[in-house]
């Protein structure tokens, strides 16, 4: 039952909030769950062993508030310095702190009209005006459209690259163009899915003091249940994020998460094996969907964004659910015909395609 807020006790801004709605986490037996872009493979065995070892000692003590060991592991992996790394409880918390630290500038924040919906939620939470920039035909982001508001008339820019939920990526030349358009504001590049074929902007950090890149271990490292996110940028940006973090929660990552995160970066071979498996399954899934008549956007993520010219997206999602297959459908203008389908194991992808074939054939 949905409870109504009692305005007598609630801050006015809370009454206006429109919270983010996460993907469904149903408790259904034998479900093919392809709706929340989780990695279909478990984390590295070294991660599990590290967590088990960490659980045996020290849980009565607070964790390292700076997460030094994990920052060092990330820095070594990315060939940057620990002073360029900020940690948070999942990339959503990192994004929240970044919005608070950088985008309360009294002017609109630029973002795509079709992107990660949490961006608008943070704008509502922090009273930041959001100016959405429409994607072009084919749901493509064109960076030239972000020159319409001359810096510093914009609070900054936030984009996901590759974009979500479309899966389409931008080259580094486009990211650098955005940075040059807005030299006096932060450009935040959310790279949650970059390990599945995108180009990371980490290489641009040393040249651009206004670049902040956000990553997560939820997707390519198979650690959605552990909640680890991080941001990379020049030290002055990291210091601003630490000021916000230490005014909110000095211990965002517990001892188990820190241990598991370090182990995830130490097992590079397992990371390569599983991400390559996901990308291979993605290519096969795209071909199978196209054989069924679907139009599939080019994906550099662990999901595909697809529509069928003769079937409504909502009907297909409901028909799949009836067969025990869960995908994500967005009731949003311009994309309500699409399904966002997480890439599963080969067996899961086969079940999805078989279920879709039944629906397409039945409606032909």
Buried (B, 14 or more C-beta within 10 A) or exposed (E): EEEEEEEEEEEEEEEEEEEBEEBEEEEEEEEBBBBBBBBBBEBBEBBEEBBEEBEEEEEEEEBBBBBEBBBBBBBEBBEBBBEBBBBBBBBBBBBBBBBBBBBEBEBBBBBBBBBBBBBBBBBBBBEBEBBBBEBEEEBEBEBEBBEEBEBBBBBBBBBBBBBBBBBBBBEBEBBBBBBBBBEEBBBBBBBBBBBBBBBBBBBBBEEBBBBBBBBBBBBBBBBBEBBBBBBBBBBEBBEBBBEBBEEEBEBBBBBBBBBBBBBBBBBEEBBEEBBEBBBEBBEBBBEBBEEBEBBBBBBBBBBBBBBBEEBBBBEBBEBBBEBBBBBBBBEEEEBEBBBBBBBBBBEBBBBBBEBBEEBBEEEE
